[in-house]
Structure formats: C-alpha cells, structure tokens
Amino acid sequence: MPVITIVVYYGEKPWDGAVSLHGMLDIPEEMKKFVNDYKMMLVEARQNNLTFHNINNVDLFNMLKMILDKSIPKNEAKEKVIKYAREHGVDKTVIMTVAGATNCKIDYNALSGKGDVDMCTLFDEIARENEMKGKLEGEAKGIVETGFDFGLSENDILERLQNKLKVSLQMAQEYLEMFGKQTV
C-alpha cells in the first residue's frame, strides 16, 4: 500500500515550512542520496482549490475558511459560521474539529449531553476559555518575572506558579519556559 502524507494546515498565515523530508531535516549532502525525500501534500484550510465529495469535509473547510477570513471582523465571521452550521445541520464531529483547529479545549461529553451542539455555545465557550487563558498567562508572567527579579530558584518559582494559579507542575513548567526566557 502506498503511503501519502497529507498535512492540513489551519494557520492564519500562509504556510512557510518545508513540504518534504529533505526540507525538514539537516542531512549532510553526501547522505542525501541514501535518504528518501518523502513529499507531503499541503492543504491550507484558509485557502485551497480542493473539491470535496464528503459533506463533512465540505462543511469543515467552509467553516474554517470563514473563521480564518481576515477581511471581515471576528464577530462577523462568528455569525457567518453559526448561520452556516445551523442552515447545513453540521455534524458534531465537524464542530469538534473546528474547535480543535481553533485551539480550544471543548468538553465533548458536556456538549453531546446537551443534544444538538449549538455553535453559539461553542464560540462562547471558546471566547471564555481564551479570556481565562490570557488572564492565567498574564498572572504567570508576573510570577515568573517577579521570581527572577527577587533571585528565586526555578523550583521556588514553579511552586509559586502551582500554588497561586492552581495549575499542574507540567503547566507551571510550560509557563516558566514561556516567560523565563523573556526575563533572563
């Protein structure tokens, strides 16, 4: 069976990465002839000329195109997506994929327990989550910067992040890595 690598890129900016194995790896010139140069097919969700036959794929890419359209305000894009989802009876799995592409954590069980997923609810939850994430990141940045200003060890800063923000050690480590480099 042949293997075909397809990457669906959900980013807002045009793809600027490699599209082959040789482009992704730093292979010495003398070794390149021994390493297969696997190509990947790139599909940019925000702009492509693909024709889909599966209705879920049609809905997914139509909704992503609307969400990623920078020529219209976010609220207008949101309303277009909600209207589209309602008019087309978009499948829950497609809505969850859109949620994943917008980097939000949606509790699928909670949503599926409500019956039909409402796009307004989905976008409201995304907005709340992004707002909370922004607040947490702001607080984490302050704790990290202050900790370094006062000469605290990384372990002490990690402990403060966990206690003050009520986050896991892993999340505290991510904040330390994210904001520690900016202050050092």
N, C-alpha and C positions, 0 to 999 in steps of 0.2 A: 504494500500500500504506500503510495506517495505521501509525503508529509508536506503540508503547505502551511506556512506561518502567516497568519493574518493578525495585524495589530489594529485595533480600533482605538483611535486617539480622540479623547474627549476634551482636550485642552482648548483654551480660548485663543491662544496664539498659534500661528502656523507651526507645524512640526519642523524642528531643525536638527533632529537626531539622525543617526545612521539608519540605513534600511538594509544592511547586510551584516553578516558575521564579521567580515574583514573590517568593516567600518566601525564595529563596536569594540574590537579587540586591538591591542597593540602587538601585532605579530611581526617578528623580525622578517625582513624581506626574503631572506634565504629559506624561511619556513613556510611562507605563504602558499607555495605550490603544494604543500602537504595538507593544508587545512582547507576543507571545502568552504566555499563562500556562499553560505545559505542566504538567500534573499528573503525579505519579508514583504508582504503586500501591506501597504499602509492605507487605512481608511480613516479620513478625518471626519469626525461626526458633524462638525460645524459646516463643512463644505465638501460635497462629493457628487459624483455623477452616476452613482450606482442605481440600478433598477432592482427593486426587491419584489418578490412574489409572495413572501410570507407577511401577513398583515401585521404581526407583532414587530417585525423588522421595519416595516413601513412606518408604524406608529413611533417606534423608538427613535429613528433618525429624524422624523418630522419634529418630534418634541425636542430633541437635542438641538436641532437647527434653530428652533425658536428661542430656546434658553440661551444659546451661545451667540445670538444675534446682537452685536454691539451697536447696531444702528438705531435701536429703539431702547427706551428706558426699561429698567429691570421690571418695574411694576406692570408695564405694558406687555412685556414678554411673558410674565407670570400669568396675566389674564388670558393671553393667547393660548398658552399651554393648557390652562384649566378648561377653557372653552373647547379646545381640540379634544382633550381627554373625555369630556362629557359627551360631546357630539359623536365621537367614534367609539365610545364604550371601551376604552383602552384597558387591556388586561392588567391585572395586578402585578404580574411578573415584569411587565414593561415599566410600570410605575416604579417598582423597586429598582430596576436597572437604572432608570433616570435618577433616582435618589442616590444610588451608588456613584453614578457619574458626576454628581454634584457634590461628592464628598460629604454626605451626611449619613449619620447612623440612624436608621429608622428601625423601630421595633416592629418587625413584620408580624409577629404574633398579635401584638396590640392592634395593629391596623386590620389584620384579617378578622379579628374578633368583632370588628365594627360592621361587618358585611362589606358592602362596596367601599373601596378606598376613595376618598374624596380628595381631589387634587388641591383644594384649598387647605384642607387639613395637612396634607403633605408639605405644602410650601410654608404654611405657618410653622410647622414643626422644624423645618429646615432653617427658617429665619430665627426661631428661638434658639436652636442649637448653635447656629453661627454666632449669635449675640453672646450666649453663655461662653462659648469657646473664646471669643475675643476678650471678654472680661477676665476669664481664667488666665489667658496668656498675658494680659496686662499685669495682673497680680503676680504671676510667676516671674515675669521680667523684673518687677520691682524687688521681689525677694532675692533673686539671683544677683542683681546689681548691688543691692544693699549688703548682701552677704559677702561679696568680693570686696566692696568698699571697706568693710569692717574686718577684713582678713580672715573670715571664717573658712574652715576647710570645706571641701566639696561634700564630704559626708554630713557635716552640720547643715549645709545648705539643702541637701537632699532631704534631711529630716524635717527642716522647716517647711519645705515645699509640701511634703506629705501631710504634716500636721495642720498647716494653715489652710491648704486647699482641699484637703481630704481626697488626695489622689494616690494612686499606687506608686510603688517605687519605680516601676518602669516609666510611668508618666512623668514623675519627678526627674528621672534621668534624661528624658527627652527634653524637658524644659531647660535643664541645666546645660545640655548640649546646644540647644537652640539659642539661649541667651547668654551663656557663659563665654562664648567666642566673641560676642559683641563687646563684652566689657573687659576682656583680658587684653 
